[in-house]
Amino acid sequence: MTQLITADLVELDQNLGNSPEDVIRHLAGRVAANGRASEVEGLFTDAFAREQKTATGVPGGIAIPHCRSAAVTEPTLAMARLSQPVDFGAKDGPADLIFFIAAPAGADQEHLKLLSKLARSLIKKDFTGALRAASSREEIVELVDNALADKPAAATAPETAAATAAPATGGAAAGGPKRLVAVTACPTGIAHTYMAADSLVAAAKEVGVDLQVETQGSSGAKPLDPAVIAAADAVIFAVDVDVRGKERFAGKPVINAPVKRGIDEPAKMVQEALDAANNPHAHRVPHFGAEEQAEQEAAEKGEHIGQKLKKALLTGVSYMIPFVAGGGLLIALGFLLAGFDIALGTKANDILANNSLVNLPDGNLALYLGTVFFKIGALSMGFLVPALAGYIAYAIADRPGIAPGFVAGAVSGFMGAGFLGGIVGGLLAGYIAHLIGTWSVPRWLRGLMPVVIIPLLASIIASGAMFLFLGGPIAAITVGLNTWLSGMSGASAIVLGIILGLMMCFDLGGPVNKVAYAFAVAGLGAGSATNQAPWQIMATVMAAGMVPPLAMALATVLDKKLFSLAERENGKAAWLLGASFISEGAIPFAAADPLRVIPASMVGGAVTGALTMAFGVTSQAPHGGIFVFFAIGNVMMFIVSILAGTVVAALIVVTLKRWAARKAVDTVESVPVTV
C-alpha cells in the first residue's frame, strides 16, 4: 500500500492565502506536483465543490477539506500548518491546521479506512497539540503515520462507535433514558462522518449514556444490531444525505441535524435526544406507511412556505425531465426520418396500424422507423404533466402522494389545463395526502393507510376539485397563454428572449436560472408543428445558458494575462461545458470575480436570447446543447446567436478586467509549490 503522506506533501508555517479557495487550490497543486493527481484544476474543482456543500472547519482550529476525484491517481494526504489562519466555517474561529484528503474516485476500502481513521484522530487534543509543536515536515509525517498505525479501540471502529458507562447521577434526569443510537453520514463519507460519530460518543459518555453509532461512510457501514435499535430510547441523525435503511428506526424520537453539528455541538445533540425521549410529543422517525406524512414535519422544521413550494416544484421538474428528454429527442428523430407531417392528423396511427417491418409503407423504411420513433416519443411526452404532478405530490407527501398526484395530472391533461394544471393538481394532491396522513387511526387500519386510504381519498378530493372547480379556469388560462405565446412576433418575442436570457445567466444554475429552465421544460410538451412557440422558448433558454462558460473560455484566449493559471485551465474545460449547455462551467470565474463576470454574462445571454427569438430558432430537446443539433430547428441561426452572445460577453468581461478597478488575481504561481 502506498504511503498516504510524505514530507513533500507538508507545508509548515506558510501563508497560503486568505480564503479556503486559496488554500485548497494550493494544496491541490502540491498533490499534483508530487505525481498523485493527473491535473490540478480537476482536483481543485471537486474539492472546492465539496467545500461549498458543507464547510469543513471543525472545532480546535482544524479544517479537513476532502473529496473523491477522478483526477487523483492514488490516495493522498497533504497537510499545511498556516502562519495566517483561514476561516473554514468552524464556530470557534479560523483554522491553522489544514489536512487535505484526496481520494481517487474508486479508492479501495483499506485506504478509505485509513483516511477515516486519520479524521477521527483530529478530534484528539494530544494529537493536534503534537502537530502544532512539530518542528519539521518529517516529524509531521511520523505523527500521522503513528496515528494511522495504532489499532483503534473497539468503541471507535470505522464501522460503528459505541460508548457505555454506568448510569450517571447528573446530566440526565434520574430514571431517564440511558440508551441512544445515531447515524452519521456526509456526502463524501471520508472525514465528517467519522468525526461526528466519535464526538457524539464522547459527549454521551460524559453524561453516562450508552450511545451506539452507525457510520454510513465510504469505508463501508456495519448496520446496528436490530436489538440495539429496538432498545434505544431515541435516535440522532447527523447527516447531510439520506439515511440508508431509515425504516429500521421507525417510531423512535429523532433529532435531525447536519453532520457538522455532530462535530460542533455533540453535547447539545445528545441532550436534545434525551429530552425528546422523555417528550411524548417529540418528532419521531416516520413509520413508512400511514404516519409518514405527519412525521415529515421533523425534517421540514424551519422551512417557510416559499422554500417548501420551491422544493416541491423543482422535485416535480427533475423527475419530469427524463420523460421530456427521451420523448423530445425521439420526436425529433421521428421528424428527421419521416418529416413534420407525420404529426398531422392520424397519419402516424394509420401507418403503425397498417404496416410493419415486413410490410413497409410504400417500401420506405425511414418513414416507418420515423413513425415508430415519433409515436414512442409522443407517448413518453404524454407522461409529462402526470409525472410533474405526481412528483410534486411526492415531494410533499412522499410515496402516498404519488398516485393522487399522477391522477390529478392526468385529469389536468384530459381537461386541457396543461402544465399549469399539473402544478396546481400536484400541489393539491400532495397537501391533501399529507393532511390525511396526519389522521390518528386505529392500529389495525394503519397498514391500509398508505396503500389504500390515502391514495383513494386524496385522488377523489384532488381530482374531483380539478374536474368540478379548477380544471376549467386553468384550461382557459392555459389556452390564453398558448395563444399569446403562439402569437408572439417581432418586438414582443424579442423582449421575452431578453428576459429569459438574463434569467439564465444571472446565477448560473441557481434558483433564477432554474425557474427559467423549468418554465421552458414544463411547456415543451405543448409544442407542435403548428405551435412552435414552446420550442422557441426552449431553444432560447438553452442557447442563453450556453453563453457564460463559452464566453469565459473565449475571454481566457483573448487576453490570458487577465486570468490566473487555474482560470485558464478552467477555460479549456469551459468550451466543452458550454457546448453541452452546462452553465455551471462559468461558476469558477463568477466566484472569483462576480461583479464583472455575471453582468457580462447577462448581457451576452440577453443578446443570444433576443436573436434566437428573432430568428425563430426551435428546440425539441430540453438539454444537450449543440450535441442535439438534430432536434434544433434553424440550427445555423442557433449557432450564430450563441456565437454573438459569447463574443459580446467575452469582450465585456475583458474590458472590465482591463480598465475597471479590481482586486489582484491570486494565482497558483503566487504561492509556489516546493517539492
MORACOR-V493474 format. One record per residue. N is the residue number from 1. RES is the residue in one letter. OMEGA is omega in whole degrees, -180 to 180 (none if undefined). D_LAST is the distance of its C-alpha to the last C-alpha in Angstrom with 2 decimals. Layout:
# MORACOR-V493474
N:RES:OMEGA:D_LAST ; N:RES:OMEGA:D_LAST
This chain:
# MORACOR-V493474
1:M:-179:21.98 ; 2:T:-179:18.17 ; 3:Q:-177:16.25 ; 4:L:-177:15.90 ; 5:I:174:13.08 ; 6:T:-179:10.42 ; 7:A:-180:8.70 ; 8:D:180:5.28 ; 9:L:-177:7.85 ; 10:V:173:9.35 ; 11:E:180:10.00 ; 12:L:172:12.79 ; 13:D:178:15.56 ; 14:Q:172:14.19 ; 15:N:-176:16.58 ; 16:L:178:15.49 ; 17:G:-174:18.92 ; 18:N:-175:22.50 ; 19:S:174:22.95 ; 20:P:180:21.86 ; 21:E:179:21.24 ; 22:D:-176:18.66 ; 23:V:-179:16.80 ; 24:I:179:17.12 ; 25:R:-180:16.06 ; 26:H:-179:12.80 ; 27:L:174:12.06 ; 28:A:176:13.33 ; 29:G:179:10.92 ; 30:R:178:7.93 ; 31:V:-179:10.14 ; 32:A:-179:10.90 ; 33:A:178:7.58 ; 34:N:175:7.37 ; 35:G:-178:10.91 ; 36:R:175:12.81 ; 37:A:-176:14.68 ; 38:S:179:16.59 ; 39:E:180:16.49 ; 40:V:-169:15.29 ; 41:E:179:18.83 ; 42:G:178:20.60 ; 43:L:179:18.49 ; 44:F:-178:18.79 ; 45:T:-179:22.49 ; 46:D:-178:23.24 ; 47:A:-178:21.52 ; 48:F:175:23.15 ; 49:A:176:26.43 ; 50:R:-180:26.39 ; 51:E:-178:25.79 ; 52:Q:176:28.76 ; 53:K:180:31.01 ; 54:T:178:30.56 ; 55:A:-174:28.49 ; 56:T:174:26.09 ; 57:G:179:26.50 ; 58:V:-178:28.41 ; 59:P:178:30.26 ; 60:G:179:28.55 ; 61:G:-175:25.87 ; 62:I:171:23.83 ; 63:A:-178:22.73 ; 64:I:173:21.83 ; 65:P:-176:21.14 ; 66:H:178:21.36 ; 67:C:165:22.58 ; 68:R:-172:23.37 ; 69:S:176:22.38 ; 70:A:180:23.10 ; 71:A:-177:19.70 ; 72:V:-178:18.03 ; 73:T:174:18.04 ; 74:E:-178:17.65 ; 75:P:-171:18.16 ; 76:T:174:15.10 ; 77:L:174:14.80 ; 78:A:-175:12.26 ; 79:M:176:13.40 ; 80:A:170:13.68 ; 81:R:-168:16.14 ; 82:L:172:17.43 ; 83:S:176:19.10 ; 84:Q:-178:21.29 ; 85:P:-178:22.56 ; 86:V:-178:23.10 ; 87:D:177:26.22 ; 88:F:173:25.66 ; 89:G:178:29.41 ; 90:A:-177:30.17 ; 91:K:-176:33.64 ; 92:D:174:32.72 ; 93:G:-176:30.32 ; 94:P:-177:26.69 ; 95:A:174:23.75 ; 96:D:176:21.14 ; 97:L:-177:19.64 ; 98:I:174:18.09 ; 99:F:-180:17.51 ; 100:F:-178:16.62 ; 101:I:-180:18.27 ; 102:A:-179:17.86 ; 103:A:175:20.50 ; 104:P:180:21.73 ; 105:A:179:25.15 ; 106:G:-177:26.75 ; 107:A:179:24.85 ; 108:D:-174:26.87 ; 109:Q:-177:28.78 ; 110:E:178:27.13 ; 111:H:-180:23.66 ; 112:L:178:25.37 ; 113:K:178:27.26 ; 114:L:179:24.22 ; 115:L:178:22.65 ; 116:S:179:26.10 ; 117:K:178:26.49 ; 118:L:-180:23.35 ; 119:A:-179:24.80 ; 120:R:180:28.03 ; 121:S:-174:26.49 ; 122:L:176:25.33 ; 123:I:178:28.99 ; 124:K:-173:29.47 ; 125:K:-179:29.48 ; 126:D:180:28.73 ; 127:F:-180:25.46 ; 128:T:176:24.28 ; 129:G:178:25.62 ; 130:A:178:23.56 ; 131:L:-180:20.36 ; 132:R:-178:21.37 ; 133:A:-176:22.27 ; 134:A:-176:19.16 ; 135:S:-178:17.80 ; 136:S:178:14.39 ; 137:R:179:11.70 ; 138:E:179:13.30 ; 139:E:176:16.60 ; 140:I:-179:15.70 ; 141:V:-180:14.82 ; 142:E:179:18.11 ; 143:L:-180:20.08 ; 144:V:179:19.10 ; 145:D:179:19.83 ; 146:N:179:23.11 ; 147:A:-180:24.05 ; 148:L:-177:23.60 ; 149:A:-179:25.49 ; 150:D:176:28.48 ; 151:K:-180:31.37 ; 152:P:176:32.48 ; 153:A:-178:36.01 ; 154:A:-177:38.59 ; 155:A:-178:38.99 ; 156:T:175:35.44 ; 157:A:-177:34.89 ; 158:P:-177:32.79 ; 159:E:180:35.98 ; 160:T:176:38.34 ; 161:A:-179:38.43 ; 162:A:175:41.66 ; 163:A:179:43.02 ; 164:T:178:46.53 ; 165:A:177:48.40 ; 166:A:180:52.00 ; 167:P:-179:53.69 ; 168:A:177:53.03 ; 169:T:178:55.77 ; 170:G:179:53.74 ; 171:G:176:51.23 ; 172:A:-178:53.26 ; 173:A:180:56.92 ; 174:A:-179:59.21 ; 175:G:-178:60.00 ; 176:G:-177:57.25 ; 177:P:180:54.79 ; 178:K:-177:52.49 ; 179:R:177:50.75 ; 180:L:170:48.13 ; 181:V:-178:45.89 ; 182:A:171:42.86 ; 183:V:176:40.59 ; 184:T:-180:37.05 ; 185:A:174:35.10 ; 186:C:-175:32.49 ; 187:P:-178:31.65 ; 188:T:176:28.42 ; 189:G:-179:29.71 ; 190:I:-171:26.51 ; 191:A:-172:26.33 ; 192:H:-180:29.33 ; 193:T:-173:31.85 ; 194:Y:177:31.24 ; 195:M:178:30.61 ; 196:A:179:33.90 ; 197:A:-178:35.67 ; 198:D:179:34.72 ; 199:S:179:35.53 ; 200:L:179:38.93 ; 201:V:-179:39.67 ; 202:A:180:38.98 ; 203:A:179:41.14 ; 204:A:-179:43.94 ; 205:K:-178:43.93 ; 206:E:-180:44.52 ; 207:V:174:47.76 ; 208:G:-179:48.90 ; 209:V:175:48.46 ; 210:D:-179:47.61 ; 211:L:176:44.87 ; 212:Q:-171:43.46 ; 213:V:171:40.65 ; 214:E:-180:39.90 ; 215:T:179:36.28 ; 216:Q:-174:36.17 ; 217:G:-177:32.47 ; 218:S:-178:30.28 ; 219:S:177:30.48 ; 220:G:180:34.23 ; 221:A:175:37.19 ; 222:K:-176:40.09 ; 223:P:176:43.07 ; 224:L:177:45.00 ; 225:D:179:48.23 ; 226:P:179:51.09 ; 227:A:178:53.08 ; 228:V:179:50.40 ; 229:I:-179:50.44 ; 230:A:-177:54.24 ; 231:A:-176:54.41 ; 232:A:179:52.00 ; 233:D:180:53.55 ; 234:A:-179:50.90 ; 235:V:176:47.62 ; 236:I:172:44.43 ; 237:F:174:42.42 ; 238:A:-169:39.02 ; 239:V:171:37.77 ; 240:D:179:36.36 ; 241:V:180:37.69 ; 242:D:177:41.05 ; 243:V:177:41.99 ; 244:R:179:42.60 ; 245:G:-176:46.09 ; 246:K:-178:47.14 ; 247:E:178:50.78 ; 248:R:-175:50.43 ; 249:F:-175:50.48 ; 250:A:178:53.47 ; 251:G:-179:55.74 ; 252:K:170:53.38 ; 253:P:-171:52.88 ; 254:V:170:49.41 ; 255:I:180:46.80 ; 256:N:178:44.46 ; 257:A:173:41.26 ; 258:P:-176:37.70 ; 259:V:-177:35.28 ; 260:K:178:33.51 ; 261:R:176:36.83 ; 262:G:176:36.82 ; 263:I:-175:33.78 ; 264:D:-173:34.98 ; 265:E:-177:38.70 ; 266:P:-179:39.38 ; 267:A:179:42.35 ; 268:K:-179:44.04 ; 269:M:178:43.68 ; 270:V:-180:45.17 ; 271:Q:177:48.04 ; 272:E:178:48.63 ; 273:A:178:48.90 ; 274:L:179:51.38 ; 275:D:-180:53.39 ; 276:A:-179:53.43 ; 277:A:179:54.75 ; 278:N:-174:57.71 ; 279:N:-179:58.34 ; 280:P:-180:60.62 ; 281:H:-178:59.65 ; 282:A:175:55.89 ; 283:H:-177:53.97 ; 284:R:174:53.66 ; 285:V:-174:51.70 ; 286:P:164:53.97 ; 287:H:-175:56.19 ; 288:F:-177:55.23 ; 289:G:-171:58.73 ; 290:A:-173:61.33 ; 291:E:-171:59.55 ; 292:E:-174:56.18 ; 293:Q:-180:56.92 ; 294:A:-175:58.02 ; 295:E:178:54.99 ; 296:Q:179:52.56 ; 297:E:180:53.23 ; 298:A:-179:50.80 ; 299:A:-176:47.84 ; 300:E:-177:49.24 ; 301:K:179:50.01 ; 302:G:178:49.00 ; 303:E:175:49.00 ; 304:H:-171:51.56 ; 305:I:180:53.81 ; 306:G:178:51.85 ; 307:Q:-180:48.67 ; 308:K:179:50.70 ; 309:L:179:52.39 ; 310:K:-180:49.18 ; 311:K:-179:47.61 ; 312:A:-179:50.76 ; 313:L:-180:51.02 ; 314:L:175:47.41 ; 315:T:179:47.80 ; 316:G:-180:50.93 ; 317:V:-177:49.31 ; 318:S:178:46.27 ; 319:Y:-180:48.61 ; 320:M:-172:50.88 ; 321:I:179:48.31 ; 322:P:176:48.22 ; 323:F:-178:51.99 ; 324:V:-177:51.74 ; 325:A:179:48.86 ; 326:G:-179:50.51 ; 327:G:-178:53.97 ; 328:G:180:53.12 ; 329:L:178:51.35 ; 330:L:176:54.22 ; 331:I:179:56.79 ; 332:A:176:54.96 ; 333:L:177:54.95 ; 334:G:178:58.62 ; 335:F:-179:59.43 ; 336:L:-176:57.49 ; 337:L:-171:59.58 ; 338:A:-180:62.89 ; 339:G:-177:63.10 ; 340:F:-175:63.50 ; 341:D:177:67.14 ; 342:I:-179:66.14 ; 343:A:-175:65.73 ; 344:L:177:69.24 ; 345:G:-179:72.10 ; 346:T:-175:72.23 ; 347:K:-178:71.05 ; 348:A:-180:67.99 ; 349:N:-180:70.07 ; 350:D:180:72.85 ; 351:I:-178:70.60 ; 352:L:-180:68.98 ; 353:A:-171:72.39 ; 354:N:-175:74.11 ; 355:N:178:71.47 ; 356:S:179:68.93 ; 357:L:179:66.83 ; 358:V:179:70.05 ; 359:N:-174:72.03 ; 360:L:177:69.93 ; 361:P:-179:71.30 ; 362:D:180:72.86 ; 363:G:-174:70.59 ; 364:N:-179:67.58 ; 365:L:-179:64.56 ; 366:A:180:62.26 ; 367:L:-178:64.79 ; 368:Y:180:65.00 ; 369:L:177:61.24 ; 370:G:178:60.73 ; 371:T:178:63.39 ; 372:V:179:61.72 ; 373:F:-179:58.34 ; 374:F:-176:60.07 ; 375:K:177:62.00 ; 376:I:179:59.05 ; 377:G:180:57.15 ; 378:A:178:60.18 ; 379:L:177:60.61 ; 380:S:179:56.95 ; 381:M:177:57.35 ; 382:G:178:60.41 ; 383:F:-173:58.18 ; 384:L:-177:56.39 ; 385:V:176:58.57 ; 386:P:179:59.25 ; 387:A:177:55.54 ; 388:L:-178:54.73 ; 389:A:-178:57.47 ; 390:G:-176:56.79 ; 391:Y:166:53.16 ; 392:I:178:53.85 ; 393:A:178:56.29 ; 394:Y:-180:53.79 ; 395:A:-178:51.30 ; 396:I:-171:54.07 ; 397:A:-178:55.90 ; 398:D:-169:53.58 ; 399:R:179:55.25 ; 400:P:-180:58.86 ; 401:G:-174:58.42 ; 402:I:-177:57.49 ; 403:A:178:61.03 ; 404:P:180:62.75 ; 405:G:178:60.10 ; 406:F:-180:60.48 ; 407:V:179:64.25 ; 408:A:177:64.17 ; 409:G:178:61.96 ; 410:A:177:64.42 ; 411:V:178:67.27 ; 412:S:178:65.47 ; 413:G:-180:65.15 ; 414:F:-176:68.80 ; 415:M:180:69.97 ; 416:G:-179:67.92 ; 417:A:173:65.86 ; 418:G:-176:62.60 ; 419:F:175:59.17 ; 420:L:176:60.51 ; 421:G:177:62.91 ; 422:G:179:60.15 ; 423:I:-180:58.15 ; 424:V:-180:61.25 ; 425:G:179:62.38 ; 426:G:178:58.98 ; 427:L:-180:58.75 ; 428:L:180:62.34 ; 429:A:-179:62.00 ; 430:G:-177:58.82 ; 431:Y:176:60.28 ; 432:I:178:63.57 ; 433:A:178:61.86 ; 434:H:-179:59.75 ; 435:L:180:62.94 ; 436:I:179:64.85 ; 437:G:179:62.03 ; 438:T:-178:62.61 ; 439:W:174:66.19 ; 440:S:-176:67.14 ; 441:V:177:68.85 ; 442:P:-177:70.29 ; 443:R:-177:67.99 ; 444:W:-178:69.89 ; 445:L:-174:69.15 ; 446:R:-178:65.41 ; 447:G:-180:64.53 ; 448:L:-174:66.49 ; 449:M:-173:64.95 ; 450:P:-174:61.74 ; 451:V:-178:63.31 ; 452:V:-169:66.83 ; 453:I:-177:67.76 ; 454:I:179:64.84 ; 455:P:-178:64.57 ; 456:L:-176:68.36 ; 457:L:-179:69.04 ; 458:A:178:66.04 ; 459:S:-180:66.93 ; 460:I:-175:70.54 ; 461:I:-175:69.79 ; 462:A:-179:66.92 ; 463:S:175:68.39 ; 464:G:178:71.86 ; 465:A:178:70.74 ; 466:M:-180:69.23 ; 467:F:-169:72.52 ; 468:L:-170:74.85 ; 469:F:-166:73.19 ; 470:L:-173:69.77 ; 471:G:-178:69.56 ; 472:G:179:72.21 ; 473:P:180:70.91 ; 474:I:178:67.29 ; 475:A:179:68.53 ; 476:A:177:70.34 ; 477:I:-180:67.20 ; 478:T:178:65.24 ; 479:V:178:67.92 ; 480:G:179:67.88 ; 481:L:180:64.11 ; 482:N:178:64.18 ; 483:T:179:67.07 ; 484:W:-180:65.21 ; 485:L:-179:62.06 ; 486:S:-178:64.15 ; 487:G:-179:66.05 ; 488:M:175:63.07 ; 489:S:177:63.04 ; 490:G:-172:62.25 ; 491:A:-176:61.09 ; 492:S:178:60.99 ; 493:A:-179:58.69 ; 494:I:178:56.39 ; 495:V:177:56.25 ; 496:L:178:55.29 ; 497:G:179:52.58 ; 498:I:-179:51.19 ; 499:I:179:51.22 ; 500:L:178:49.48 ; 501:G:178:46.86 ; 502:L:-179:46.14 ; 503:M:-178:45.90 ; 504:M:-175:43.50 ; 505:C:-175:41.04 ; 506:F:-176:41.46 ; 507:D:167:38.99 ; 508:L:180:37.33 ; 509:G:-180:38.31 ; 510:G:-175:39.54 ; 511:P:-179:43.14 ; 512:V:176:44.78 ; 513:N:-178:43.20 ; 514:K:178:44.32 ; 515:V:179:47.85 ; 516:A:-179:48.28 ; 517:Y:180:46.88 ; 518:A:178:49.05 ; 519:F:-179:52.08 ; 520:A:-178:51.57 ; 521:V:-178:50.97 ; 522:A:-179:53.86 ; 523:G:-174:56.24 ; 524:L:-178:55.16 ; 525:G:-180:57.78 ; 526:A:-179:60.55 ; 527:G:178:59.81 ; 528:S:-180:62.19 ; 529:A:-180:63.46 ; 530:T:178:65.97 ; 531:N:-174:63.68 ; 532:Q:-179:60.32 ; 533:A:178:59.37 ; 534:P:177:57.09 ; 535:W:177:55.31 ; 536:Q:178:54.92 ; 537:I:179:53.35 ; 538:M:178:50.88 ; 539:A:-180:49.97 ; 540:T:-180:49.56 ; 541:V:-178:47.27 ; 542:M:-179:45.08 ; 543:A:-179:44.91 ; 544:A:180:44.09 ; 545:G:178:41.36 ; 546:M:-172:39.65 ; 547:V:-173:39.51 ; 548:P:180:36.67 ; 549:P:179:33.76 ; 550:L:180:35.29 ; 551:A:179:35.79 ; 552:M:177:32.20 ; 553:A:179:31.05 ; 554:L:-179:33.52 ; 555:A:179:32.55 ; 556:T:176:28.91 ; 557:V:-177:30.47 ; 558:L:-179:33.04 ; 559:D:-176:30.71 ; 560:K:-174:26.96 ; 561:K:-180:26.31 ; 562:L:-174:27.81 ; 563:F:177:25.21 ; 564:S:177:21.54 ; 565:L:-180:19.23 ; 566:A:179:19.57 ; 567:E:177:23.33 ; 568:R:176:23.56 ; 569:E:175:22.01 ; 570:N:-179:24.50 ; 571:G:178:27.17 ; 572:K:179:26.79 ; 573:A:-176:27.43 ; 574:A:176:30.18 ; 575:W:-179:32.37 ; 576:L:-180:32.91 ; 577:L:179:33.12 ; 578:G:180:35.72 ; 579:A:-179:37.67 ; 580:S:-177:37.84 ; 581:F:173:39.16 ; 582:I:-176:36.21 ; 583:S:-178:36.42 ; 584:E:178:33.46 ; 585:G:178:31.22 ; 586:A:-176:31.72 ; 587:I:179:30.72 ; 588:P:178:27.11 ; 589:F:-180:28.71 ; 590:A:180:31.54 ; 591:A:-178:29.38 ; 592:A:-174:27.47 ; 593:D:-172:30.67 ; 594:P:-174:33.78 ; 595:L:176:36.36 ; 596:R:-175:35.81 ; 597:V:-175:34.77 ; 598:I:177:37.48 ; 599:P:179:40.46 ; 600:A:179:39.48 ; 601:S:-179:39.20 ; 602:M:178:42.55 ; 603:V:178:44.29 ; 604:G:179:43.00 ; 605:G:179:44.01 ; 606:A:178:47.44 ; 607:V:-180:47.98 ; 608:T:179:47.13 ; 609:G:180:49.31 ; 610:A:-177:52.22 ; 611:L:-179:52.04 ; 612:T:177:51.86 ; 613:M:-179:54.90 ; 614:A:-178:56.71 ; 615:F:179:56.23 ; 616:G:179:57.18 ; 617:V:180:54.03 ; 618:T:174:54.13 ; 619:S:176:51.78 ; 620:Q:178:52.97 ; 621:A:-178:49.47 ; 622:P:-177:47.76 ; 623:H:175:44.21 ; 624:G:178:42.28 ; 625:G:-176:42.22 ; 626:I:-176:42.93 ; 627:F:173:42.62 ; 628:V:-177:46.03 ; 629:F:-178:47.71 ; 630:F:179:50.74 ; 631:A:-175:51.46 ; 632:I:176:51.44 ; 633:G:-176:54.62 ; 634:N:-171:54.50 ; 635:V:180:50.93 ; 636:M:179:50.81 ; 637:M:172:51.51 ; 638:F:180:48.99 ; 639:I:180:46.34 ; 640:V:-180:47.80 ; 641:S:179:47.78 ; 642:I:180:44.13 ; 643:L:-180:43.19 ; 644:A:179:45.27 ; 645:G:180:43.68 ; 646:T:-179:40.16 ; 647:V:180:40.81 ; 648:V:-178:42.47 ; 649:A:-180:39.68 ; 650:A:180:36.95 ; 651:L:180:38.92 ; 652:I:-178:39.55 ; 653:V:177:35.95 ; 654:V:179:34.89 ; 655:T:180:37.82 ; 656:L:-180:37.03 ; 657:K:-180:33.39 ; 658:R:-168:34.53 ; 659:W:176:37.44 ; 660:A:-180:37.41 ; 661:A:-178:35.72 ; 662:R:178:32.48 ; 663:K:178:29.43 ; 664:A:-178:26.41 ; 665:V:173:24.08 ; 666:D:180:20.69 ; 667:T:176:18.12 ; 668:V:-178:14.67 ; 669:E:-177:14.09 ; 670:S:175:15.53 ; 671:V:-172:12.72 ; 672:P:176:9.64 ; 673:V:179:6.51 ; 674:T:180:3.75 ; 675:V:none:0.00
